[in-house]
Amino acid sequence: MLMKGSLIKDQLDNREVTIYIPPSCGACNLTFPLLLVQDGDYLFSSNTELLECSFAQGSLPEMIIAGVKPVNRLNEYTPWPAPALVPERPDFGGEGSEYIRFLTERLLPYLMSNYYADGRREMTGIIGASLGGLLSYYAGAIRPDVFGRIGMLSASLWYRGMMDFMREDAPEAAGRDQRIYMSVGTREGEGKETIQKDMPVLNREAFDLLAKSGLGHDRLRLEVVEGAFHEHSSFVRRFPEAVEWLFGRPAGFLEEAAATWKEK
């Protein structure tokens, strides 16, 4: 099956953005749900045919997907400064709030004006893997007015101060009417000598925090992948499932979309 939509390379404020446009975009004069993806297009560029199968089967609405390439990943995907885990690596810059400001104040309006993105919070999601998953949760916490759907693929919850942040934030998260997808592999901590070795345990702990705060199974999911390591290929395999749970029939999204899609 060949991709029926299109991938467009664009630039905004000297950042590369890869935008997936679904088959019906522009043909029916409708706006579409939007998913912002961290680390460029690697999570979705090889998954477009799978997503389009879900479009055709009616289990997922057609949507705009925008992958943002980072300028400095260790700075932009971290919520506050922290020292490096090992001496030979650079410290984490903690510029996440500034990066999220770019997403919400520059990129989102641009996609609404030029690419038929809907822009309402119930139609807008953010997702990433590793530090990108960490950043996605943080974005949903500080801008719940923008992001209604959060995807965390093997989120780097070992980051200094993040679990404390989640413990404080979990009661607020229960009242934000967001949907959150989490996943982690059982072997992600293998071979690590730093706190990264606790990746599976911390993701389970974060899930428990959110669940005990009141997020039910219709708003929160954790997928534990047996035998999966912390690697790109594993993140890519999980991406379609994450998108379908966040925006598709299991989350009741299609019924919402049918009631709320509007003409551009």
Secondary structure, DSSP 4 states (H G I P E B T S, - for coil): ----SEEEEEEETTEEEEEEE-TTTTTS-B-B-EEEEESTTTTTTTTHHHHHHHHHHTSS---EEEEEPPSSHHHHT-SS-B--SSTTSPPB---HHHHHHHIIIIIHHHHHHHS-B---GGGEEEEEETHHHHHHHHHHHH-TTT-SEEEEES--TTSTTHHHHHHHHHHHHHTS--EEEEEEETTTTTT--SGGGGHHHHHHHHHHHHHHTT--TTTEEEEEETT--SSHHHHHHHHHHHHHHHHSGGGTHHHHHHHH--B-
